[in-house]
Amino acid sequence: MTVDYRVVKKYPDGSFFSFAKGAFDNWQVRYTNSEGKQNSPKDIDYLTKLKQLVCALSSSTKVDLPTAITIVRNDFVTIYHLVYQNAINQSGNPINQESDFNKIASLSQKYSEVLKTEKLFGVLYLAMISEWHYTIPNSIPKTRSYYRHTLKALAVMQVLRGGMDPSEAADWSRNKHKSKTPQEKMSEMGKYKIDYKKIMDVKIDDTKEQYPLS
């Protein structure tokens, strides 16, 4: 079954996220705002917003920046583990769950702009789910991404903990550093205590992919 477009999360202001058909899979994340304008969120966009979220949290709660970074990082890690558990439950084919969105909504309550934060955490959640379904271009037989959602996590940690510029971290997230060996990438993940091995050890059952690209 080929599905070109499916809404996965609606918000009170009329905006929503959807998964759509892309070049390599049926899991391209799209955002439609309250005016009906649609775009595909970019890594640099939500990495920049995460950095801004830290500053906004520090300003609104009067905590110092290191504390604000820790709070945002911990919330991201919670979302990261939601995707991991989801993948285990779905034989390596994670799908969006309403219970996960409810958890994201709960995490967002501590921030000054709740809905804005909920959307930011929501797009990170969906982007990480999407990575599990990404098919490597020109692979025969068709092969899923080896790294799953670990590169997204790496980009987030590089920005939050490493102080890396979002544009540079986004290059890692999009895997533009193809000259880097797997060992170098894993070493970078290890620096931020990303447990990549348990993610990569999850077996993917391609027969349970709900929206294969035909």
Buried (B, 14 or more C-beta within 10 A) or exposed (E): EEEEEEEBBEBEEEBBBBBBBBEBBBBBBBBBBEEEEEEEBEBBBBBBBBBEBBEBBBEEBEBEEEBBBBBBBEBBBBBBEBBBEBBBEBBBBBBBBEEBBEBBBEBBEEBEEEBBBBBBBBBBBBBBBBBBBBBEEEEEEBBBBEBBBBBBBBBBBBBBBBEBBBEBBBBBBBBEBEEBEEEEBBEBBEEBEBBBEEBBEBEBEBEEBEBBBE
